[in-house]
């Protein structure tokens, strides 16, 4: 016998409503924000002056399909025509999307506005770090080391024996000794001697920086005014190039305050006797030191590039390649730089770069000292 079972109406309604209620509950549980995809590069690097084009972004939600994306900043206006036009810096754009359930997602694009160096630069020569204010760590390890100078760059690679060098040099420096004809010495690992020879690798005239491509004059260990390249010769600044002289040509005679090879005291009719920087450059170019007639005063940046901040003992330079670098006549052994600042009223802001630190005078190696182009003198290390 078949038995008939009758379900209550409320039970049927509960079953139907239960299914519907389950769908409503699922929609209420939407807690996933939209997925944002940035178009174009991230991070993005621009050269100064290069226009920024907003590539945009898209957002897709698992329940609402496409969702609108809002930008926190209009970087096209900022960089192309606004206050930040052509300005170096790091910029961030935040892209935000919100779905119908109120879930919000965001993504950030980083834009770097940089100047790419046209020439490679040296590291500082500092391949050690400091764990505290009073403790140096020669192995560049420790909890506070990670963002220090020794943890990045050529010096780090050199310390780890991962830096390929054409020549050799302390830390990340890479130098080659050149003879008077501009050719590399066959023997590179000998110490300088004033009585040495190029054949024995014990005397050289120039040094090539293989990292920057610059070639530097090497000074002679002889008394003042006894040789064109004497380490003790010093000069007044004289520069007729309006793009570098800061608005003043300087001291044309030079021999009134300078002391240099060929000087004839106050001989105003013989430019070959002048002790100014331009006259010295002309003599060296006539000589064709190391096969070049393009010698010039280095810029501040170029001079600083050969300062070895990690060196033991002053002057702070790789003394295995730049011997006779310390001259005692002028305190601080400052060298003239080519890029003078424009004059301001009666101030003559010519640049001198020191390779030593003088605590009494409160200046450090690499610091710009401002000299009077008429009354001040400095040493010269030419470059090409």
C-alpha positions, 0 to 999 in steps of 0.5 A: 500500500502506497502511503501519501505524505503531505508537506506543510505549505510553510515547509515548501515556502522555506525550501524556495526562500532558502534557495533565494536567500542563499543567493542574496547572502552570497551577494552581500558577502562580496569583499573582493576589490577590483583588480587594477592593471597599469598600462605602460611601464612601472616604474617609468624613467624620463629624461629631464625635458621628456614629456610624460604621457599618461598610459592609464589603467584598467580595473576588472571586478569579479561581480561588476565586470569593468570598473572606473579608475580614478587618478590621484594626480594629473601628472601630464599637467604637472610635468609637461606644463605645471610647476614641476615642468622639467624638474628632477624628482620622483613622482607617484600616481595612485590609481583607485577603483571601487566596486558596487559593494564599496570594495576599494583597490589601488595601485601606484605608478612611480615616475623618475625624472632623471638626467642620465650621465653622459660620462661614467663616474667613479665611486668614492673609494670608501669600501668600509662601513660603520656599525655605530658612530664610533666603530668602523667595520672593514668588512662592510657588514652589520645591521646598519650597513645596508644603505651605506656607501660601501654597500653599493657601486664600484667599491662594493664590486671591487671588494667582492672581486666582481669588478672587471678592471682594464688597469688597477687601482684602489677600491673601485678606481681603475687607472693605467699609467702612461708614458710621455708619448701617451702609451701605457707603460709595459710595467704597471705595478712599480712605485714612482721614482723621480730618477726612474724610467718608463722602461722600468715602470718607475716613472710616468707622465699621465694617468688614464682613468679607465672608468671615466675615460679622462687622462690626467697630468702627473706632477713631478717631485722637483722644486718649484719653478724647476720643471713645467710639471713641478708639484710645487708650482702654483698659479693665478686664475686667468680664463678668457672663456666667457662660458667658464670664467664667471664673468671675469678673466682673472689675473693675466700676469700671474707672476706677481703672485704665482710661482712657476716654471719659466717665470720672469718676474713681472715681465709683461711682454712675455706671455710664456713667463706668466704664472696664470692657468691659461698660460700654463695650459698653453705651454703644456699643449705646446709640449703635447704631453702624453701625445695630446694638445687638448689639455684643459682645467678640469671641472669641479666634478672631474676633480672630485672624481679622483678623490679617494675618500677611503684613503689612509693619509692625505692627500686623498688620492690613489697615491700609487698612480698620482705620486707627488700629489702633496704640495706644501706651499698653499694650505690644503693643496687646493686645485683650480677648477674650470667652472667658476661661479658668476660674480656677485657684486664684488665677490669673485667666486672662482672654484678651488677643490681641496684634496686634504682636510683642514680642521682649523680652517673647517674645510674638507677634501672635495669641498669647494673653496671660493678664491679671488681670481685676482689675488688667490693662487692654486695648484693645477692638475690638467686633464683631457 
